[in-house]
Amino acid sequence: MIPISWLMSASNDQLLHFETARLNKAAILEKEAKAMRDEADDQRIEAGVAAWLREHRQEMLSTVGTHLESVTEISRKNVA
């Protein structure tokens, strides 16, 4: 933390530089925080996909397997 005595004795140019530097640092931190929030959101989405697949994968595989068998059977009939 900056000493209040320095702030009270600083020139206008020094205070302007101090203000600009702190605003720049704040902007950088906000940008980093946004990137971290975005990454956290991506991780939650991927976790949700995994959870959904745990619950529905077998059903999906059964459905796909049935359809693949039907397609294979139709193909055999058309070739014969």
C-alpha positions as a printed NumPy array, in Angstrom:
array([[  0.   ,   0.   ,   0.   ],
       [  1.294,   3.445,  -0.874],
       [  2.008,   5.7  ,   2.11 ],
       [ -0.497,   8.537,   2.458],
       [  2.37 ,  10.928,   3.124],
       [  3.754,  10.225,  -0.373],
       [  0.344,  10.774,  -1.949],
       [ -0.07 ,  14.075,  -0.136],
       [  3.371,  15.342,  -1.182],
       [  3.454,  13.981,  -4.761],
       [  3.299,  16.318,  -7.709],
       [  0.361,  16.247, -10.097],
       [  2.547,  14.458, -12.665],
       [  3.513,  11.832, -10.086],
       [ -0.102,  11.348,  -9.085],
       [ -1.138,  11.049, -12.726],
       [  1.578,   8.449, -13.314],
       [  0.532,   6.587, -10.156],
       [ -3.141,   6.656, -11.202],
       [ -2.359,   5.477, -14.743],
       [ -0.127,   2.669, -13.484],
       [ -2.786,   1.43 , -11.055],
       [ -5.53 ,   1.561, -13.696],
       [ -3.292,  -0.357, -16.099],
       [ -2.589,  -3.009, -13.447],
       [ -6.312,  -3.262, -12.672],
       [ -7.103,  -3.754, -16.379],
       [ -4.496,  -6.505, -16.643],
       [ -5.899,  -8.263, -13.575],
       [ -9.449,  -8.013, -14.928],
       [ -8.33 ,  -9.504, -18.241],
       [ -6.608, -12.379, -16.429],
       [ -9.68 , -12.938, -14.254],
       [-11.915, -13.071, -17.356],
       [ -9.612, -15.627, -18.964],
       [ -9.751, -17.723, -15.796],
       [-13.576, -17.475, -15.65 ],
       [-13.771, -18.54 , -19.299],
       [-11.496, -21.509, -18.617],
       [-13.559, -22.474, -15.564],
       [-16.73 , -22.311, -17.685],
       [-15.114, -24.565, -20.303],
       [-14.139, -27.064, -17.609],
       [-17.704, -27.116, -16.225],
       [-19.098, -27.693, -19.725],
       [-16.7  , -30.59 , -20.334],
       [-17.626, -32.077, -16.944],
       [-21.301, -31.805, -17.885],
       [-20.706, -33.638, -21.154],
       [-18.903, -36.408, -19.265],
       [-21.75 , -36.665, -16.738],
       [-24.335, -36.807, -19.51 ],
       [-22.362, -39.514, -21.307],
       [-22.062, -41.579, -18.111],
       [-25.84 , -41.567, -17.875],
       [-26.701, -42.073, -21.557],
       [-23.746, -43.775, -23.241],
       [-25.095, -47.307, -23.053],
       [-28.441, -46.225, -24.472],
       [-26.687, -44.386, -27.292],
       [-24.45 , -47.349, -28.089],
       [-27.433, -49.698, -28.145],
       [-29.35 , -47.39 , -30.483],
       [-26.365, -46.891, -32.779],
       [-25.65 , -50.617, -32.776],
       [-29.257, -51.412, -33.777],
       [-29.151, -48.874, -36.596],
       [-25.79 , -50.136, -37.816],
       [-27.12 , -53.675, -37.911],
       [-30.121, -52.468, -39.945],
       [-27.903, -50.591, -42.398],
       [-25.619, -53.593, -42.768],
       [-28.605, -55.861, -43.391],
       [-30.069, -53.501, -46.018],
       [-26.676, -53.247, -47.726],
       [-26.378, -57.035, -47.916],
       [-29.821, -57.324, -49.506],
       [-28.986, -54.672, -52.085],
       [-25.674, -56.329, -52.987],
       [-27.238, -59.777, -53.352]])
